[in-house]
Amino acid sequence: MNRSRLKSLTTGLAWLLVAVAVPLYALKVHQKAEYMDFDVYYKAAARLKAQAWENIYTLRDGTSPFRYAPPILPWLAPLAELTRDQAKLVFYAVQVACFALTFALIHIIVSAATGTAPGMRRRPGRTPGVAGWATAFSLLFVLRL
């Protein structure tokens, strides 16, 4: 199998897994009722809204209530305006958006480093598609495949 075909297969597999994993994980997040890390954030947001500063960090929230730094509290506050189920899905969507931004940045950086970014004069010996393959490979690695 040549490199071009391997790159295409890797990229195709990554896109297929994204198309399956994102909605599947959203369903899983929505259905999960028992304790999850998100609960620590949600409870902190509710306490922030109620200005219950003495209880922001409490061991009653689970195994490790210290999952975030205090400067993050204002970013968590809007979660308290939603129900737990709504907030879980919004939090998940924000995480997916952050991952998407990260992979876009990986693509941009690799494109620039290999001289294949749009608008760049292609240097001799540089093959297009390396950035897409590197991004897809990174995605597969994150998905633990």
C-alpha positions as CSV (number, residue, x, y, z in Angstrom):
1,M,0.0,0.0,0.0
2,N,1.5,3.4,-1.0
3,R,1.7,6.4,1.3
4,S,-0.9,8.4,-0.4
5,R,-3.5,5.6,0.0
6,L,-2.5,5.1,3.7
7,K,-3.0,8.9,4.3
8,S,-6.4,8.8,2.6
9,L,-7.5,5.8,4.6
10,T,-6.3,7.4,7.9
11,T,-8.1,10.6,7.1
12,G,-11.3,8.8,6.1
13,L,-11.2,6.7,9.2
14,A,-10.8,9.8,11.4
15,W,-13.8,11.5,9.7
16,L,-15.9,8.4,10.0
17,L,-15.1,8.0,13.7
18,V,-15.8,11.7,14.4
19,A,-19.2,11.3,12.7
20,V,-20.0,8.3,14.9
21,A,-18.3,9.3,18.2
22,V,-19.5,12.8,18.6
23,P,-23.3,12.0,18.6
24,L,-22.7,8.7,20.4
25,Y,-20.8,10.4,23.2
26,A,-23.5,13.1,23.4
27,L,-26.1,10.4,23.9
28,K,-23.9,8.8,26.5
29,V,-23.4,12.1,28.3
30,H,-27.2,12.8,28.2
31,Q,-28.1,9.4,29.6
32,K,-25.5,9.2,32.4
33,A,-27.2,9.8,35.7
34,E,-24.5,8.7,38.2
35,Y,-21.5,10.8,39.3
36,M,-19.2,12.3,36.7
37,D,-16.5,14.9,36.7
38,F,-19.0,17.4,35.3
39,D,-21.0,17.4,38.6
40,V,-18.1,19.1,40.4
41,Y,-18.3,22.0,37.9
42,Y,-22.0,22.2,37.9
43,K,-22.3,22.2,41.7
44,A,-19.6,24.9,41.9
45,A,-21.5,27.0,39.4
46,A,-24.7,26.6,41.5
47,R,-22.8,27.6,44.6
48,L,-21.3,30.6,42.8
49,K,-24.7,31.7,41.7
50,A,-26.0,31.4,45.3
51,Q,-22.8,33.1,46.6
52,A,-22.1,30.1,48.9
53,W,-18.3,30.8,48.9
54,E,-17.5,28.6,51.9
55,N,-18.8,25.5,50.0
56,I,-17.2,26.1,46.6
57,Y,-14.7,23.3,47.3
58,T,-16.1,20.4,49.3
59,L,-15.2,16.8,49.6
60,R,-18.9,15.9,49.5
61,D,-18.8,16.4,45.7
62,G,-17.0,13.2,45.0
63,T,-13.5,11.9,44.9
64,S,-11.7,15.0,43.9
65,P,-13.6,18.4,44.2
66,F,-10.5,20.4,43.2
67,R,-10.7,19.8,39.4
68,Y,-10.6,23.5,38.5
69,A,-8.8,26.6,39.5
70,P,-10.7,29.5,41.1
71,P,-10.3,31.8,38.1
72,I,-12.4,29.4,36.1
73,L,-15.5,29.9,38.3
74,P,-16.9,32.8,36.3
75,W,-16.7,30.6,33.1
76,L,-18.7,27.9,34.9
77,A,-21.4,30.3,36.3
78,P,-23.7,30.2,33.2
79,L,-24.1,26.4,33.7
80,A,-26.1,27.2,36.9
81,E,-28.8,28.8,34.7
82,L,-29.6,25.5,33.1
83,T,-30.9,22.2,34.3
84,R,-28.2,19.5,35.0
85,D,-29.0,17.7,31.8
86,Q,-29.0,20.8,29.7
87,A,-25.7,21.9,31.3
88,K,-24.1,18.5,30.6
89,L,-24.8,18.8,26.9
90,V,-23.7,22.4,26.7
91,F,-20.5,21.5,28.5
92,Y,-20.0,18.6,26.2
93,A,-20.6,20.9,23.1
94,V,-18.0,23.3,24.5
95,Q,-15.5,20.5,24.9
96,V,-16.1,19.3,21.3
97,A,-15.7,22.8,20.0
98,C,-12.4,23.1,21.9
99,F,-11.2,19.8,20.4
100,A,-12.2,21.0,17.0
101,L,-10.3,24.2,17.4
102,T,-7.2,22.3,18.6
103,F,-7.3,20.0,15.6
104,A,-7.7,23.0,13.3
105,L,-4.6,24.6,14.9
106,I,-2.7,21.4,14.4
107,H,-3.6,21.4,10.8
108,I,-2.6,25.1,10.4
109,I,0.7,24.6,12.2
110,V,1.7,21.4,10.3
111,S,0.7,23.1,7.0
112,A,2.9,26.1,7.8
113,A,5.8,23.9,8.9
114,T,5.6,21.7,5.8
115,G,5.2,24.7,3.4
116,T,1.8,23.5,2.2
117,A,-0.4,26.1,3.8
118,P,-2.8,28.0,1.4
119,G,-1.1,31.0,-0.1
120,M,2.4,29.7,0.6
121,R,4.8,29.0,-2.3
122,R,5.3,25.3,-2.2
123,R,8.9,24.3,-1.6
124,P,10.3,21.5,-3.7
125,G,9.8,18.1,-2.2
126,R,6.9,19.1,0.0
127,T,3.8,17.0,-0.6
128,P,0.3,18.2,0.1
129,G,-1.8,16.2,2.4
130,V,0.7,15.8,5.2
131,A,-1.2,18.3,7.4
132,G,-4.5,16.5,6.9
133,W,-2.9,13.2,7.7
134,A,-1.1,14.5,10.8
135,T,-4.4,16.0,12.0
136,A,-6.3,12.8,11.3
137,F,-3.5,10.7,13.1
138,S,-3.7,13.1,16.1
139,L,-7.4,12.6,16.2
140,L,-7.2,8.9,16.1
141,F,-4.6,9.0,18.9
142,V,-7.0,11.1,21.0
143,L,-9.8,8.6,20.3
144,R,-7.5,5.9,21.7
145,L,-7.3,3.8,18.6
